Amino acid sequence: MTTATELTYTECVQRLHAAREAAAALPSVLWQATGSELATGLEALGELSAAGEGAEVAVVLEAIERGEPGCASPPQTPREWVVAHHRRYAVAGATRVVDVAQACRQSSHHILREAVVTGRVSIGTAQVALKEMRLLKPHLCPDAVDTVWKGLMTLGERHDARTVRQLREQLLAAYGIADAFDDTEDRARAGASLTAGKEIAPGLYEYLLRLSRDGRALLEAAIGPHAAPTPGPDGEPDERPTEQRRADALLAVIGRALTAGDSSWSSTKAQVFVGIALADLRTHHGGTRTGAAHTDQGLAVPGAGTLLGALTSGDLVTPDTVRRWACDATIIPTVLGSHGEVVDLGRATRLFTPAQIKRLWLRDRHCTYPRCDAPAAWTDAHHLIHWADDGPSDLSNAALLCQRHHTVVHSRRLHGHVTTDPQGRQNVTWDLTRGSYDTALTHHATAPGHAHPTTTPPDTTPDQRISGDDTTWPRP
């Protein structure tokens, strides 16, 4: 049998015409085929279509490199040349095939060129991959670029363009330069907003809500259990549209929180499950992760936490977010070892007890971050030495932080500690130097028995606040 490499260009074109004639005649003879033969015919058409797309890019690439469009009479752009000679692209799509062909000319895109020309990856998927790489490349470690290209092409061979587009965050987490994935989450969080209600019908108001990934996860966890269809008092089915049930669920959650007043309130049903590798939970990554791989169970993505269950399943959050969530009773970390096994960190108590929370409210009164007076009811109990870093769940290792400053403390890696002044009043002291937590953690790890550090690291100027006091001042 003659192989493709032994055919001349003229013979290839002749066989393409023959293949076209066969495809055109196929519908009229389908009655002759058995069920399994129909499947065989479709597979052959799929292979022909994939090979044809790859050959189209190869022809356009060769024409551009030879300067054929410019030699036409009158001279043409590459797009005009494609439109003039390709029946389908005379209507639409010429720009797409030209863009992919132009990209394949670049030496840095050798992996893309091989995948497209051989027909392994479609033109549409290649175009999406190019767009994703333009966005990703400035944030990738230089030695990871080829690895990411190979990953995109392998995925594009087996899946559609939509799946390739969704891979962006995983690639940033696994192969991004220091804090690249963290930066995207910080920018997204800064874009969160809720508009004032606008009346769109008598008595009906419309709000526009924008949330980051972690905000979305918390919202869905809170309203999800209440948004399911509920039978009526006589057993009749719930005929409310999904959107109405979700709105009713949100109002129910808000109503319960308002009813709770200053008392501690939470919903035991409102839980978020997140899978994360032990190394990522305990380590603040600041470099390349090109050697990282998915765990065997597929629950953890290198350099990120993976949300599990409900509408947010598969979404990624940064390790800093997971560490912050570990202070919260509604977050259930699933910590995985290097082979995907669930790791028991060896401590039975992760959360502060209700009694501890009450004592913490009395001690701190409000958010302990400098110059913040958010009331205790709006705060979380934060582990000063993180739970994942062997921090105990006791009051000497706790401080109240509002949601905003809880995020700031984790994302900036800030350290706080509790001291007692000569009058017996307890102070929460924050060192606002970015990364001060890592310095304190080193002291903590080298202390006998991993005792909680009570001394301020040298060469810092922390802010100190007496718990329950409204005064904040620089520590002398």
Residue, then its C-alpha position, 0 to 999 in steps of 0.5 A: m500500500t502506498t504511504a502518504t510520504e510516497l505520494t506526490y503533491t499531484e497524487c495527493v490532490q487527486r486522492l482528495h478529489a476522490a475522497r470528496e466524491a466518496a463523501a458526497a456519494l455516501p448518503s445515498v448508499l447508507w442503506q447498505a450498511t449495518g449498524s457497526e458499519l455506520a460507526t466505521g463510516l463516521e470514524a473514517l469521516g472524522e479522521l478525514s476531517a481532522a487530517g483535512e484541517g491539518a492539511e489546510v493549515a499546512v497549505v496556508l502556512e506554505a503559501i504565506e512563507r512563499g509570499e503567494p498572497g502578495c504575488a496574486s494579481p491584484p495582491q492579496t492579504p493572506r485572508e483574501w487568498v484563503v477566501a478566494h481558494h477555499r469554498r467554506y472560508a469564503v463565508a466565514g473562518a478565513t481569519r481563524v485559519v490564517d491566525v493559526a497558520q501565522a502562529c505556526r510559523q513562530s519557532s516558539h510554537h513548534i509544539l502547536r505546529e506539529a499538533v495542528v498540521t497532523g490533525r491532532v488538534s482542530i483549528g478552533t481549539a488551536q485558536v483558543a490555546l493561542k489565546e490562553m497562552r497569550l494570557l498565561k505566558p507572562h505569568l509562567c515560569p520560563d522553563a514550564v512554557d513547553t510543558v504547558w504547550k504540551g498539556l494544552m495540545t494533549l487536552g485539545e486532542r481529547h476534548d473541546a475548546r471549552t475544556v482547554r479554556q477552563l484549564r487556565e487556573q490549574l496551569l497558573a497554580a501548577y506552573g506559574i511564577a511566584d504568587a501568580f495564581d494568588d494574584t489572580e484571586d486577589r484581583a478577583r476579590a477586589g472586583a467583588s461588588l453588590t449594587a444598590g437595588k434598582e426597581i425594575a417592576p412595581g415592588l420588584y428590585e434587581y441587584l447585581l452581585r459579583l463574587s470571587r471564587d471563594g465568595r461564590a463557594l461560601l454563598e452556594a454553601a449557605i443557600g444551596p441546602h435551602a434552595a432545593p425544591t420543597p413540597g407544599p403543606d399538602g404534599e404538592p410539588d414545589e413549582r417555584p423556578t430555580e431562580q426564585r428558590r435561590a432568592d428565597a434561600l438567600l433571604a432565609v439565610i439573611g433572616r436567620a443571621l439577623t434573628a441571631g443578633d449578637s449571638s453566635w450563629s451558623s448553619t450546620k448544613a452550610q459546609v464547603f469541602v475542599g481538597i488540597a495537598l498537604a505540602d501546599l497547605r503547609t507551605h507558602h509557595g514562592g517558586t516554580r512547581t513544574g514537577a508537580a503532578h495530580t494526586d492519584q485520587g484527583l482531588a488536589v491540583p498542585g499549588a491550589g485547593t479544589l472545591l468538592g461538591a455542589l455548583t462550585s465543584g472543581d473550582l480552584v482556590t489558593p492555599d492561603t484561602v484554604r488556610r483562612w477557611a480552616c479557621d471556619a467551622t463551615i469549611i471541611p479540608t480534605v488534606l491529601g498526601s503525595h499519593g492522594e491518601v487522606v492525611d490525618l494531621g494528628r489533632a482532634t480539635r481544629l475549631f474553637t469551641p462555642a465557649q472559646i468563641k464567647r470568651l474571645w468575643l469578651r476579650d477582643r470585642h471587635c476585629t483586632y486588626p489595627r484601626c478596625d472596629a468591626p463588631a465581634a459578631w462579624t468576625d472569625a476566630h483566627h489561628l495566629i499560628h495556623w492550624a495547618d502549621d501545628g497551631p493549637s486551638d486555644l485562646s493564646n493562639a486566637a484573635l478576632l478578625c473581620q472577613r476582610h482583614h482575615t483575608v489580608v492577614h493570610s494573603r500578606r502572611l502577617h503575624g500576630h500574637v497575644t501578650t499581657d500588659p502589667q495591668g493584666r490586659q491582653n493585647v493582640t499585636w500585629d506585625l504588618t510587615r509582609g511575610s512576618y508570619d513566615t519569620a514567626l513560624t521559623h521561631h515557632a518551629t525551633a521552639p521547644g515543644h513548638a510553643h506558641p511564640t510570644t516575643t516579637p521578631p526583631d527589627t519590626t514595628p508592629d501595631q498593638r491593641i489592647s483587646g476590647d480597647d478602641t485605641t491603636w498605637p505603634r508599639p514603642 
